[in-house]
């Protein structure tokens, strides 16, 4: 029970951090968090958390594919999110 409560608390914290106040980011991050985050391996979950520490303007550029992150970990999670919302 304790682990589930801690997991829910962590997830709720991530949900609030995923709300960016920029619609273009919210419509990518919130559905991704709700539908895909729990299925990620631990490394990708850590990459997602790292992504949330980035500036909105940087994330916007990466998600709109106007630029790429210099950090391979960040670019990896951006690519995962983009693949999820833009299937081939």
C-alpha positions as CSV (number, residue, x, y, z in Angstrom):
1,X,0.0,0.0,0.0
2,X,2.8,2.4,0.9
3,X,4.6,1.9,-2.4
4,X,1.3,2.5,-4.3
5,X,0.7,5.7,-2.4
6,X,4.3,6.9,-3.0
7,X,3.9,6.0,-6.7
8,X,0.7,7.9,-7.0
9,X,2.2,10.9,-5.2
10,X,5.2,10.9,-7.6
11,X,2.9,10.5,-10.6
12,X,0.7,13.4,-9.3
13,X,3.8,15.6,-8.9
14,X,4.9,14.7,-12.5
15,X,1.4,15.5,-13.8
16,X,1.6,19.0,-12.3
17,X,5.2,19.5,-13.6
18,X,3.9,18.4,-17.0
19,X,1.4,21.2,-17.1
20,X,3.5,24.0,-18.7
21,X,1.0,26.7,-19.4
22,X,1.8,26.6,-23.0
23,X,-1.0,24.7,-24.8
24,X,1.3,23.2,-27.4
25,X,3.4,21.5,-24.7
26,X,0.4,20.6,-22.5
27,X,-1.3,18.7,-25.4
28,X,1.9,16.6,-25.8
29,X,3.1,16.1,-22.3
30,X,-0.1,15.4,-20.3
31,X,-1.5,12.7,-22.7
32,X,2.0,11.1,-22.9
33,X,2.3,11.1,-19.1
34,X,-1.1,9.6,-18.7
35,X,-0.9,7.0,-21.5
36,X,2.8,6.1,-21.9
37,X,4.9,7.1,-18.9
38,X,4.2,4.1,-16.7
39,X,5.2,1.8,-19.6
40,X,8.7,3.4,-20.0
41,X,11.7,1.7,-18.6
42,X,13.4,3.4,-15.6
43,X,16.0,5.2,-17.8
44,X,13.4,6.8,-20.0
45,X,11.3,7.8,-17.0
46,X,14.4,9.6,-15.6
47,X,14.8,11.2,-19.0
48,X,11.2,12.4,-18.9
49,X,11.8,13.9,-15.4
50,X,15.0,15.6,-16.8
51,X,13.0,17.0,-19.7
52,X,10.5,18.6,-17.3
53,X,13.4,20.7,-15.8
54,X,14.0,22.3,-19.2
55,X,12.8,25.7,-20.3
56,X,9.4,25.8,-22.1
57,X,10.9,27.7,-25.1
58,X,13.5,25.0,-25.6
59,X,11.0,22.2,-25.4
60,X,8.7,24.0,-27.8
61,X,11.6,24.2,-30.4
62,X,12.4,20.5,-30.0
63,X,8.8,19.3,-30.2
64,X,8.1,21.5,-33.2
65,X,11.3,20.0,-34.7
66,X,12.8,23.4,-35.3
67,X,15.9,22.3,-33.4
68,X,17.3,19.3,-31.5
69,X,18.6,19.1,-28.0
70,X,22.4,18.9,-27.6
71,X,21.8,16.4,-24.8
72,X,21.3,12.9,-26.3
73,X,19.1,11.8,-23.3
74,X,16.8,14.8,-23.8
75,X,16.6,14.2,-27.5
76,X,15.9,10.6,-27.0
77,X,12.8,11.3,-24.8
78,X,11.6,14.0,-27.2
79,X,11.8,11.5,-30.0
80,X,9.8,9.0,-28.0
81,X,7.1,11.5,-27.3
82,X,7.0,12.7,-30.9
83,X,6.8,9.1,-32.2
84,X,3.9,8.5,-29.8
85,X,1.9,11.5,-31.1
86,X,3.0,11.3,-34.7
87,X,2.8,7.5,-35.6
88,X,4.0,6.7,-39.1
